[in-house]
Amino acid sequence: MADTDPTIIESPLSRTVSRDGITVRVLIYRLEHDPKWALEVVNNIGTSTVWDDLFDTDEAAFEAFTQTVAIEGMTAFLDDDDDVPEGVTRH
């Protein structure tokens, strides 16, 4: 029997956000059988910033994004390796 890829559920809170001349795609998703939500922000050249911890709700994940923007600004999602927010991994 062949393995199948898990179904990914995308939150309706996923969206494109533009501010201060910077546009990013906010992706909030989970696996079909996992209740925890992942948060990923992709900038205009495809660099992905992924939070290391999962969130109990998609609302909590979106709040983590908005708090990062409020504290560090949208430049936190640019490709500057010296400006990586705490608790995230950049790919």
N, C-alpha and C positions, 0 to 999 in steps of 0.2 A: 504494500500500500504506500503510495507516495505521500510525502509530507506536504501540507498546504500552508501557505503563508497566513498568519493571523489577520483577522479583519481589524482595520484601524478605524476608530470612531473619531471624527473631527468635531470639535466644539463649535457651536455657532458664534462663539466669542473670537474665533480666529478671524483675522482681518489685516488689511494693509493700514499702516499708520504713518503719516507724514507730519513732521514737526521740525522746525529750525533748519529747513532745507535738506533734511535726511528722511528717506523713506525706507521702512522695513516691513517685512511680512511677519506677523505674529501668528505662530502656529501652536494651537493647544489641542492635544490629542491623547487618546488612550487605546490600549488594546481592548478588543471586544469583551474579554473575560477578566479584565483587570479594572478595578474601580478607580485607581489613581491616574492622575492626569500629568502629562509631560508638557513642558513649555520650551519652545524653540523660537528664536528670532533670527530671521535671515535678512542680511543687508542686500544692497543693490548689486553687489558683485558675487553674491552667493555664499558668503561666509556665514556660517551658522553658529549662533551662540545658544547653548543648551544648558538649562539649569540641571545641576547634579541631582537634586532631590525632586521627587514627585509630589503632587498636590492632591489633597482630598477632594477638591472640587475644581471645575474649570474656572469658576469665579475667583478662587484663591490664586490660581495660576495667572489669570489676567491682572489681578491686583499686584502680584510680584513684578510683572512687567511695568505697570504704571508707577510703582514705588521706585524701581530702578531708574526710570526716566526722570522722576521728580528729584531724586538724589544725585544721580550721575549725569543726566541729560542723554539725549539721543546719541551723542558721540560715543557712548559706552558700547555701541554696536558696530562701530567702524573697525577697521583692521589694525588698530594700534595695539600691539601686544602689551604695552605698558598700561593700558586702560581696560583691563579685563575685570568685570564685576566679580566680587567675591561669590563663591558658590556656583560658578558656571564653568563650562568647558567650551572652548572655541574650536571649531572645525573648519 
